[in-house]
Amino acid sequence: MDILPNRKKETIKNYLSQYGADVEIVVMDMNPIFKAAVHQSLG
């Protein structure tokens, strides 16, 4: 579990790119920027 310092798309994508296939669950509030970043990073 981790909390990111902000909700910017690049921050989220950079964070997720560190873990790639190891990410099993993402919990979010459906913010469109966050949702798009997760989708782009994890598919």
mmCIF file of the N, C-alpha and C atoms, coordinates in Angstrom:
data_MODEL
# 
_entry.id   MODEL 
# 
loop_
_atom_site.group_PDB 
_atom_site.id 
_atom_site.type_symbol 
_atom_site.label_atom_id 
_atom_site.label_alt_id 
_atom_site.label_comp_id 
_atom_site.label_asym_id 
_atom_site.label_entity_id 
_atom_site.label_seq_id 
_atom_site.pdbx_PDB_ins_code 
_atom_site.Cartn_x 
_atom_site.Cartn_y 
_atom_site.Cartn_z 
_atom_site.occupancy 
_atom_site.B_iso_or_equiv 
_atom_site.pdbx_formal_charge 
_atom_site.auth_seq_id 
_atom_site.auth_comp_id 
_atom_site.auth_asym_id 
_atom_site.auth_atom_id 
_atom_site.pdbx_PDB_model_num 
ATOM 1   N N  . MET A 1 1  ? 0.850   -1.155 0.000   1.00 0.00 ? 1  MET A N  1 
ATOM 2   C CA . MET A 1 1  ? 0.000   0.000  0.000   1.00 0.00 ? 1  MET A CA 1 
ATOM 3   C C  . MET A 1 1  ? 0.904   1.229  0.000   1.00 0.00 ? 1  MET A C  1 
ATOM 4   N N  . ASP A 1 2  ? 0.441   2.223  -0.756  1.00 0.00 ? 2  ASP A N  1 
ATOM 5   C CA . ASP A 1 2  ? 1.201   3.462  -0.822  1.00 0.00 ? 2  ASP A CA 1 
ATOM 6   C C  . ASP A 1 2  ? 0.257   4.612  -1.135  1.00 0.00 ? 2  ASP A C  1 
ATOM 7   N N  . ILE A 1 3  ? 0.637   5.789  -0.739  1.00 0.00 ? 3  ILE A N  1 
ATOM 8   C CA . ILE A 1 3  ? -0.108  7.009  -1.056  1.00 0.00 ? 3  ILE A CA 1 
ATOM 9   C C  . ILE A 1 3  ? 0.846   7.917  -1.807  1.00 0.00 ? 3  ILE A C  1 
ATOM 10  N N  . LEU A 1 4  ? 0.440   8.333  -2.987  1.00 0.00 ? 4  LEU A N  1 
ATOM 11  C CA . LEU A 1 4  ? 1.299   9.172  -3.818  1.00 0.00 ? 4  LEU A CA 1 
ATOM 12  C C  . LEU A 1 4  ? 1.213   10.632 -3.375  1.00 0.00 ? 4  LEU A C  1 
ATOM 13  N N  . PRO A 1 5  ? 2.244   11.426 -3.679  1.00 0.00 ? 5  PRO A N  1 
ATOM 14  C CA . PRO A 1 5  ? 2.287   12.813 -3.208  1.00 0.00 ? 5  PRO A CA 1 
ATOM 15  C C  . PRO A 1 5  ? 1.289   13.743 -3.900  1.00 0.00 ? 5  PRO A C  1 
ATOM 16  N N  . ASN A 1 6  ? 0.802   13.346 -5.080  1.00 0.00 ? 6  ASN A N  1 
ATOM 17  C CA . ASN A 1 6  ? -0.169  14.170 -5.800  1.00 0.00 ? 6  ASN A CA 1 
ATOM 18  C C  . ASN A 1 6  ? -0.952  13.284 -6.762  1.00 0.00 ? 6  ASN A C  1 
ATOM 19  N N  . ARG A 1 7  ? -1.874  13.889 -7.512  1.00 0.00 ? 7  ARG A N  1 
ATOM 20  C CA . ARG A 1 7  ? -2.720  13.122 -8.422  1.00 0.00 ? 7  ARG A CA 1 
ATOM 21  C C  . ARG A 1 7  ? -2.406  13.417 -9.886  1.00 0.00 ? 7  ARG A C  1 
ATOM 22  N N  . LYS A 1 8  ? -1.215  13.891 -10.146 1.00 0.00 ? 8  LYS A N  1 
ATOM 23  C CA . LYS A 1 8  ? -0.819  14.199 -11.518 1.00 0.00 ? 8  LYS A CA 1 
ATOM 24  C C  . LYS A 1 8  ? -0.593  12.908 -12.293 1.00 0.00 ? 8  LYS A C  1 
ATOM 25  N N  . LYS A 1 9  ? -0.982  12.951 -13.558 1.00 0.00 ? 9  LYS A N  1 
ATOM 26  C CA . LYS A 1 9  ? -0.894  11.767 -14.412 1.00 0.00 ? 9  LYS A CA 1 
ATOM 27  C C  . LYS A 1 9  ? 0.526   11.208 -14.489 1.00 0.00 ? 9  LYS A C  1 
ATOM 28  N N  . GLU A 1 10 ? 1.499   12.070 -14.655 1.00 0.00 ? 10 GLU A N  1 
ATOM 29  C CA . GLU A 1 10 ? 2.888   11.603 -14.775 1.00 0.00 ? 10 GLU A CA 1 
ATOM 30  C C  . GLU A 1 10 ? 3.382   10.958 -13.479 1.00 0.00 ? 10 GLU A C  1 
ATOM 31  N N  . THR A 1 11 ? 2.983   11.497 -12.344 1.00 0.00 ? 11 THR A N  1 
ATOM 32  C CA . THR A 1 11 ? 3.372   10.909 -11.060 1.00 0.00 ? 11 THR A CA 1 
ATOM 33  C C  . THR A 1 11 ? 2.826   9.493  -10.940 1.00 0.00 ? 11 THR A C  1 
ATOM 34  N N  . ILE A 1 12 ? 1.567   9.328  -11.293 1.00 0.00 ? 12 ILE A N  1 
ATOM 35  C CA . ILE A 1 12 ? 0.915   8.019  -11.200 1.00 0.00 ? 12 ILE A CA 1 
ATOM 36  C C  . ILE A 1 12 ? 1.554   7.036  -12.169 1.00 0.00 ? 12 ILE A C  1 
ATOM 37  N N  . LYS A 1 13 ? 1.764   7.462  -13.407 1.00 0.00 ? 13 LYS A N  1 
ATOM 38  C CA . LYS A 1 13 ? 2.368   6.575  -14.408 1.00 0.00 ? 13 LYS A CA 1 
ATOM 39  C C  . LYS A 1 13 ? 3.789   6.183  -14.019 1.00 0.00 ? 13 LYS A C  1 
ATOM 40  N N  . ASN A 1 14 ? 4.582   7.126  -13.534 1.00 0.00 ? 14 ASN A N  1 
ATOM 41  C CA . ASN A 1 14 ? 5.950   6.817  -13.110 1.00 0.00 ? 14 ASN A CA 1 
ATOM 42  C C  . ASN A 1 14 ? 5.954   5.823  -11.956 1.00 0.00 ? 14 ASN A C  1 
ATOM 43  N N  . TYR A 1 15 ? 5.066   6.019  -11.021 1.00 0.00 ? 15 TYR A N  1 
ATOM 44  C CA . TYR A 1 15 ? 4.983   5.108  -9.882  1.00 0.00 ? 15 TYR A CA 1 
ATOM 45  C C  . TYR A 1 15 ? 4.612   3.697  -10.345 1.00 0.00 ? 15 TYR A C  1 
ATOM 46  N N  . LEU A 1 16 ? 3.579   3.586  -11.154 1.00 0.00 ? 16 LEU A N  1 
ATOM 47  C CA . LEU A 1 16 ? 3.125   2.267  -11.601 1.00 0.00 ? 16 LEU A CA 1 
ATOM 48  C C  . LEU A 1 16 ? 4.143   1.582  -12.498 1.00 0.00 ? 16 LEU A C  1 
ATOM 49  N N  . SER A 1 17 ? 4.910   2.351  -13.249 1.00 0.00 ? 17 SER A N  1 
ATOM 50  C CA . SER A 1 17 ? 5.909   1.749  -14.134 1.00 0.00 ? 17 SER A CA 1 
ATOM 51  C C  . SER A 1 17 ? 7.017   1.051  -13.341 1.00 0.00 ? 17 SER A C  1 
ATOM 52  N N  . GLN A 1 18 ? 7.203   1.425  -12.095 1.00 0.00 ? 18 GLN A N  1 
ATOM 53  C CA . GLN A 1 18 ? 8.205   0.773  -11.244 1.00 0.00 ? 18 GLN A CA 1 
ATOM 54  C C  . GLN A 1 18 ? 7.800   -0.653 -10.888 1.00 0.00 ? 18 GLN A C  1 
ATOM 55  N N  . TYR A 1 19 ? 6.495   -0.924 -10.878 1.00 0.00 ? 19 TYR A N  1 
ATOM 56  C CA . TYR A 1 19 ? 5.996   -2.210 -10.396 1.00 0.00 ? 19 TYR A CA 1 
ATOM 57  C C  . TYR A 1 19 ? 5.394   -3.091 -11.488 1.00 0.00 ? 19 TYR A C  1 
ATOM 58  N N  . GLY A 1 20 ? 4.912   -2.489 -12.572 1.00 0.00 ? 20 GLY A N  1 
ATOM 59  C CA . GLY A 1 20 ? 4.404   -3.226 -13.721 1.00 0.00 ? 20 GLY A CA 1 
ATOM 60  C C  . GLY A 1 20 ? 3.491   -4.383 -13.380 1.00 0.00 ? 20 GLY A C  1 
ATOM 61  N N  . ALA A 1 21 ? 3.875   -5.591 -13.791 1.00 0.00 ? 21 ALA A N  1 
ATOM 62  C CA . ALA A 1 21 ? 3.039   -6.781 -13.643 1.00 0.00 ? 21 ALA A CA 1 
ATOM 63  C C  . ALA A 1 21 ? 2.840   -7.190 -12.188 1.00 0.00 ? 21 ALA A C  1 
ATOM 64  N N  . ASP A 1 22 ? 3.622   -6.640 -11.272 1.00 0.00 ? 22 ASP A N  1 
ATOM 65  C CA . ASP A 1 22 ? 3.465   -6.983 -9.855  1.00 0.00 ? 22 ASP A CA 1 
ATOM 66  C C  . ASP A 1 22 ? 2.238   -6.324 -9.225  1.00 0.00 ? 22 ASP A C  1 
ATOM 67  N N  . VAL A 1 23 ? 1.656   -5.339 -9.905  1.00 0.00 ? 23 VAL A N  1 
ATOM 68  C CA . VAL A 1 23 ? 0.474   -4.656 -9.378  1.00 0.00 ? 23 VAL A CA 1 
ATOM 69  C C  . VAL A 1 23 ? -0.730  -5.574 -9.561  1.00 0.00 ? 23 VAL A C  1 
ATOM 70  N N  . GLU A 1 24 ? -1.395  -5.884 -8.463  1.00 0.00 ? 24 GLU A N  1 
ATOM 71  C CA . GLU A 1 24 ? -2.571  -6.751 -8.509  1.00 0.00 ? 24 GLU A CA 1 
ATOM 72  C C  . GLU A 1 24 ? -3.863  -5.983 -8.273  1.00 0.00 ? 24 GLU A C  1 
ATOM 73  N N  . ILE A 1 25 ? -3.822  -4.956 -7.427  1.00 0.00 ? 25 ILE A N  1 
ATOM 74  C CA . ILE A 1 25 ? -5.028  -4.217 -7.063  1.00 0.00 ? 25 ILE A CA 1 
ATOM 75  C C  . ILE A 1 25 ? -4.709  -2.727 -7.034  1.00 0.00 ? 25 ILE A C  1 
ATOM 76  N N  . VAL A 1 26 ? -5.610  -1.927 -7.603  1.00 0.00 ? 26 VAL A N  1 
ATOM 77  C CA . VAL A 1 26 ? -5.503  -0.470 -7.529  1.00 0.00 ? 26 VAL A CA 1 
ATOM 78  C C  . VAL A 1 26 ? -6.804  0.038  -6.918  1.00 0.00 ? 26 VAL A C  1 
ATOM 79  N N  . VAL A 1 27 ? -6.695  0.822  -5.864  1.00 0.00 ? 27 VAL A N  1 
ATOM 80  C CA . VAL A 1 27 ? -7.862  1.425  -5.227  1.00 0.00 ? 27 VAL A CA 1 
ATOM 81  C C  . VAL A 1 27 ? -7.824  2.908  -5.543  1.00 0.00 ? 27 VAL A C  1 
ATOM 82  N N  . MET A 1 28 ? -8.929  3.411  -6.093  1.00 0.00 ? 28 MET A N  1 
ATOM 83  C CA . MET A 1 28 ? -8.983  4.823  -6.466  1.00 0.00 ? 28 MET A CA 1 
ATOM 84  C C  . MET A 1 28 ? -10.410 5.328  -6.361  1.00 0.00 ? 28 MET A C  1 
ATOM 85  N N  . ASP A 1 29 ? -10.568 6.636  -6.467  1.00 0.00 ? 29 ASP A N  1 
ATOM 86  C CA . ASP A 1 29 ? -11.888 7.252  -6.346  1.00 0.00 ? 29 ASP A CA 1 
ATOM 87  C C  . ASP A 1 29 ? -12.519 7.579  -7.700  1.00 0.00 ? 29 ASP A C  1 
ATOM 88  N N  . MET A 1 30 ? -12.016 6.997  -8.755  1.00 0.00 ? 30 MET A N  1 
ATOM 89  C CA . MET A 1 30 ? -12.526 7.171  -10.118 1.00 0.00 ? 30 MET A CA 1 
ATOM 90  C C  . MET A 1 30 ? -12.266 8.562  -10.692 1.00 0.00 ? 30 MET A C  1 
ATOM 91  N N  . ASN A 1 31 ? -11.307 9.275  -10.149 1.00 0.00 ? 31 ASN A N  1 
ATOM 92  C CA . ASN A 1 31 ? -10.862 10.525 -10.743 1.00 0.00 ? 31 ASN A CA 1 
ATOM 93  C C  . ASN A 1 31 ? -10.432 10.221 -12.173 1.00 0.00 ? 31 ASN A C  1 
ATOM 94  N N  . PRO A 1 32 ? -10.903 10.957 -13.175 1.00 0.00 ? 32 PRO A N  1 
ATOM 95  C CA . PRO A 1 32 ? -10.590 10.623 -14.570 1.00 0.00 ? 32 PRO A CA 1 
ATOM 96  C C  . PRO A 1 32 ? -9.095  10.633 -14.893 1.00 0.00 ? 32 PRO A C  1 
ATOM 97  N N  . ILE A 1 33 ? -8.328  11.510 -14.281 1.00 0.00 ? 33 ILE A N  1 
ATOM 98  C CA . ILE A 1 33 ? -6.881  11.542 -14.529 1.00 0.00 ? 33 ILE A CA 1 
ATOM 99  C C  . ILE A 1 33 ? -6.229  10.287 -13.961 1.00 0.00 ? 33 ILE A C  1 
ATOM 100 N N  . PHE A 1 34 ? -6.594  9.941  -12.742 1.00 0.00 ? 34 PHE A N  1 
ATOM 101 C CA . PHE A 1 34 ? -6.040  8.750  -12.098 1.00 0.00 ? 34 PHE A CA 1 
ATOM 102 C C  . PHE A 1 34 ? -6.433  7.505  -12.890 1.00 0.00 ? 34 PHE A C  1 
ATOM 103 N N  . LYS A 1 35 ? -7.691  7.422  -13.264 1.00 0.00 ? 35 LYS A N  1 
ATOM 104 C CA . LYS A 1 35 ? -8.184  6.271  -14.020 1.00 0.00 ? 35 LYS A CA 1 
ATOM 105 C C  . LYS A 1 35 ? -7.441  6.127  -15.346 1.00 0.00 ? 35 LYS A C  1 
ATOM 106 N N  . ALA A 1 36 ? -7.238  7.212  -16.067 1.00 0.00 ? 36 ALA A N  1 
ATOM 107 C CA . ALA A 1 36 ? -6.525  7.167  -17.350 1.00 0.00 ? 36 ALA A CA 1 
ATOM 108 C C  . ALA A 1 36 ? -5.073  6.743  -17.157 1.00 0.00 ? 36 ALA A C  1 
ATOM 109 N N  . ALA A 1 37 ? -4.427  7.250  -16.125 1.00 0.00 ? 37 ALA A N  1 
ATOM 110 C CA . ALA A 1 37 ? -3.025  6.899  -15.872 1.00 0.00 ? 37 ALA A CA 1 
ATOM 111 C C  . ALA A 1 37 ? -2.885  5.419  -15.545 1.00 0.00 ? 37 ALA A C  1 
ATOM 112 N N  . VAL A 1 38 ? -3.792  4.889  -14.744 1.00 0.00 ? 38 VAL A N  1 
ATOM 113 C CA . VAL A 1 38 ? -3.756  3.461  -14.409 1.00 0.00 ? 38 VAL A CA 1 
ATOM 114 C C  . VAL A 1 38 ? -3.992  2.632  -15.662 1.00 0.00 ? 38 VAL A C  1 
ATOM 115 N N  . HIS A 1 39 ? -4.974  3.018  -16.446 1.00 0.00 ? 39 HIS A N  1 
ATOM 116 C CA . HIS A 1 39 ? -5.280  2.276  -17.671 1.00 0.00 ? 39 HIS A CA 1 
ATOM 117 C C  . HIS A 1 39 ? -4.092  2.291  -18.636 1.00 0.00 ? 39 HIS A C  1 
ATOM 118 N N  . GLN A 1 40 ? -3.458  3.428  -18.812 1.00 0.00 ? 40 GLN A N  1 
ATOM 119 C CA . GLN A 1 40 ? -2.312  3.531  -19.717 1.00 0.00 ? 40 GLN A CA 1 
ATOM 120 C C  . GLN A 1 40 ? -1.114  2.745  -19.199 1.00 0.00 ? 40 GLN A C  1 
ATOM 121 N N  . SER A 1 41 ? -0.946  2.696  -17.901 1.00 0.00 ? 41 SER A N  1 
ATOM 122 C CA . SER A 1 41 ? 0.218   2.023  -17.324 1.00 0.00 ? 41 SER A CA 1 
ATOM 123 C C  . SER A 1 41 ? 0.044   0.517  -17.213 1.00 0.00 ? 41 SER A C  1 
ATOM 124 N N  . LEU A 1 42 ? -1.173  0.090  -16.913 1.00 0.00 ? 42 LEU A N  1 
ATOM 125 C CA . LEU A 1 42 ? -1.398  -1.330 -16.635 1.00 0.00 ? 42 LEU A CA 1 
ATOM 126 C C  . LEU A 1 42 ? -2.283  -2.030 -17.661 1.00 0.00 ? 42 LEU A C  1 
ATOM 127 N N  . GLY A 1 43 ? -2.941  -1.245 -18.503 1.00 0.00 ? 43 GLY A N  1 
ATOM 128 C CA . GLY A 1 43 ? -3.775  -1.866 -19.530 1.00 0.00 ? 43 GLY A CA 1 
ATOM 129 C C  . GLY A 1 43 ? -5.112  -2.142 -19.110 1.00 0.00 ? 43 GLY A C  1 
# 
